[in-house]
Structure formats: C-alpha cells, structure tokens
C-alpha cells in the first residue's frame, strides 16, 4: 500500500469514527450527506463555525455520547 493510499484510508477511518462518536451510525446516508453539505457552506472563522467547533471540542472530552438518538433519521430497512 502506497503512503498516499495509507493516508487516505486512515483519514476515512477517522471520519467514520466521528460518525460513531456523534451517534449517527443508524442515520440515513442522504441525511448525513445533506448535513455535511450544509456544514461545508459555513465560512471558517464565522460565529456559526466557532459555535459548532466549540460543541465538537466539548464532545471530544466526553468518553461516549448517549447514542445520539435525538433527531436522527434512520435508514429505511
């Protein structure tokens, strides 16, 4: 495995870990993508960006979130 592919695989693994940390493993993929696209529109350094980043920083301090069941759209079976 080349260094680039190894780096890319690790990056994907870490991003997947964020989904788990947020309790979103059962969320509909379109819902997740829509959320990510909305987040991508937030300008770095804006007050909304800082607010969300602060929430994330606090979440990293918590060993395990409560499952994140609030407001989650589950994938159809």
Steps between C-alpha positions, in 0.01 A plus 500: 500500500644835400540779753223701331254212514594431861441865590165501318388180673591642841314822423185306408531289813523812716203661324296185558595523866341845514172354375520239777594759763198712402268199528407514133580146388133423431425830330387509140798564270317772306427675831870485593611626161250785514634596841859489376410716200339756730809498722721554195317829436599645837790740466803413713540759771132598498306506825304190395823316417647589839178399677495158335872452554458573871225238519732251329789581732277430801374176344857372464538535877203267560599130496179387327195693387150379590438335164395818327143384452361854511381606155663213313339380181549127476572332169211307348524123536 
